[in-house]
Each structure stands twice: as structure tokens, then as C-alpha cells.
């Protein structure tokens, strides 16, 4: 988590690092990177090794819809998933496994 400065100099709380495609990196460790990114019709949750992140994902899960409620559901699932080993488990509450 980080705090950044706005143009006016006031602090703005930013809990997650933004991705170039409009998503969020939820957890980055030495073993994995978990992100949530918008797709055409849904939010997608990914996991990758740090070395492959951005080019290759080990797993991907769809959370149907693009509303704020769906984003909150996907982020909450990602935070819970990051507590275990995402390479051998599935996140809670997903709608479809993409790959």
C-alpha cells in the first residue's frame, strides 16, 4: 500500500498498484503476482510468476460483469486467495475458469 501526492499536494490513499491496462496488482511476492484486470465483459483475476508477469499467466478466473460490485468481489477474492498458494488453489466466488 502506498500514499501519493495529488496535484494540489493533498495525500491520496492508493491501496493497489495500477496496471497499464486499467487493472490492479493485488499482491506481489517473490513467488507470485496476483492482479485483477478489466476484460470486455468481466473482471479477470490472474496469477503469474514474477518473471513471467505481463507476458504469461498460470491461471485466470472470470468474475462476470464490470460494475463496482463485481470489482469489489474480485479484489476480495484475490486478497483471500493470496493468503494461500494460488498455484494449487482456486479463488473463492469466481464465475468461470478462463484457463
HELIX and SHEET records of a PDB file:
HELIX    1   1 UNK A   68  UNK A   81  1                                  14    
SHEET    1   A 2 UNK A   2  UNK A   5  0                                        
SHEET    2   A 2 UNK A  11  UNK A  14 -1                                        
SHEET    1   B 6 UNK A  17  UNK A  18  0                                        
SHEET    2   B 6 UNK A  24  UNK A  28 -1                                        
SHEET    3   B 6 UNK A  33  UNK A  38 -1                                        
SHEET    4   B 6 UNK A  42  UNK A  48 -1                                        
SHEET    5   B 6 UNK A  59  UNK A  64 -1                                        
SHEET    6   B 6 UNK A  96  UNK A  97 -1                                        
END                                                                             
